[in-house]
Amino acid sequence: MISIGKSLVSEEVLSEQFVCDLQKCKGACCVEGDAGAPLEEDEVRILKEEYSNFKDYLRPEGIAAVETQGTHVNDPYDNEPVTRF
């Protein structure tokens, strides 16, 4: 365990890969916190390639955001790709 302030965190956070479980979080990590959910490079590619296939299911403001800012953004802290939030 690692002590961070008043919290104990498992050392597994250093070695385990993030996995989204939408059934459990209901999208919370995509909208709360400093950035969206982390993306692998292949996921960034898939979002770009498949955007036209799911565009019609987005709300107008979502389409406008993607068309002006892209299918993902880079986390301002580590410049890694993340989902839009």
Phi, psi and omega in degrees: 000149178245133178266122177234106185060238179262011184247146172254130183237135179296142177294346178298336179298341179276338185241340183271144179275142177298135175228124179284133174236085186301328179297326181273315187271341181056030178086008184301318184289343178279344183236347179251158177093195185278335183205177177282190179290142180295147180237141171279159181301323179292330177289323176299315180298315181297316178302316180295315182292324187265356184310314182297336180281335179245359181306317183295346180266355180272154173288158181306320180291330176291317177298315180299319180295314180295319183290335178264330186243352180097176184279349178207170175231167175260134178302126182295343183272323181232004178061022178270150180290139178218162175293156176290146177230000000 
